[in-house]
Amino acid sequence: MTQKITIDPVTRVEGHGRVTIHLDEYGQVKDSFFHIVEFRGFERFIQGHPYWEAPVLVQRLCGICPVSHHLAAAKAIDQLVGIDPENLSPTATLLRRLMHFGQMFQSHALHFFYLASPDLLFGVDAPAEKRNVVAVAEANRDLAIKGITMRKFGQEIIKAVAGKKIHGILAVPGGVHKTFSQEERDYFLDGKNIESIDTMIEWSMGMIDFIKSYHEANHKFLDEFASFPSGHLGMVRSDGAMEMYHGKLRAVDFEGNCTLDDISTDEYQEYFLEAVAQWSYMKFPYLKNLGRDKGWNRVGPLARINVCDYIPTPLAEKARQDFIAFTGKKVNNSTMFSHWARLIEILHSAEIMREILLDPELFGNDLVRKGEPRYKGIGIIEAPRGTLTHHYEVDEKGMITKCNLIVSTTHNNDAMNNAVKWVANNVISRKGHVTDGMLNQVEVAIRAYDPCLSCATQALGKMPLKAELYSHKGELIDERTRN
């Protein structure tokens, strides 16, 4: 005798997902799955388009991550015109990095303040009507204002360099198509402006103090919840520093042992494979040398903290050291520590943006470079949600013949499934019955990875929640619906 619990779809994430939890006759979890039910299409229909259209087309994967796809595609397209990242002009590199860190800043702010904070402030068992940003604003007005303003700051940076907050265009093959004016720069540096970069750094430090205090008060729950061993993947500089825009790929196991030793991003095909499952449209990337069962990795803020030797900005590095001292672990495998890591990256992004805004080469006129054309281009960056890969191949006419996208959320597919299994086994099985709060804990575990299912499956949609309980005969015996 088995029963099936369905959460369809999961809420407060971007895109469509469904969770099914199968119980046996004793009410214990028999199995669980995080289904991705959207269709994956961009890899196919982008074929036949000229390569220079790719950075514009792939932005339409999502309204949350357009900058990340724009820049990953641009790095790949640069190679098609013969320009590797290190040969881009200093001005073009600075402008792209400014746009990239503006995206990191605004996306992390969106996730923490709008999506994650209701669970942190009100608890995982809070009623559904309190699990939203409106309730956060009512309970903690200062937190809500800072969250909204910080996200706006990142969006204004993107607008200044790309023309629009969403789906703006900066990159062209081999560089960028516009410069950044000193007047625009001065607006973000103006100390009298509440939306200045110095204010953003100050507020980011305050948010790290907030999350540290929260962990001190809730340490046992946060340390144990959805904690499981896994590999971790991210980019680093040649000296081991955290790198978000261009670096080498490094992976470590759950104890910190190196499983991928700082390889060139152009070589990713030699080290990674992708598996498929009948119950999900999303693929499962893994390291070839470790195999399907042991070769998968988490990506994103927590993984990047775990794989880097240090963060190359002073305030964020101090915050990283405090994070490690608090956890007492070389590698942290606790899902809920992702939020703390995400706030450290917000601070790092703000520090990097300040450095770029003060760099005189930001206003140079050397914008586009060309080299000897090639037939393959690979662009990999660290998107807010983790390592993002764009790979294109073209024919002699410059038409795209192959496209492969390994999206951050795709890397986290195994991790999210393991997080669901942890909640199913440790919360639902132990209690012997199902409540709305228990189902929300399943979503809390998934939300910690800030998944963008639209990017991973390349579709869009709204997300009410539906949970169904089935008997072993397949009969619907209970139902919960939440809009």
Order of alpha helices (4+ residues) and beta strands (2+ residues): beta-beta-beta-alpha-alpha-alpha-alpha-alpha-alpha-alpha-beta-beta-alpha-alpha-alpha-beta-beta-beta-beta-beta-alpha-beta-alpha-alpha-alpha-beta-beta-beta-alpha-alpha-alpha-alpha-beta-beta
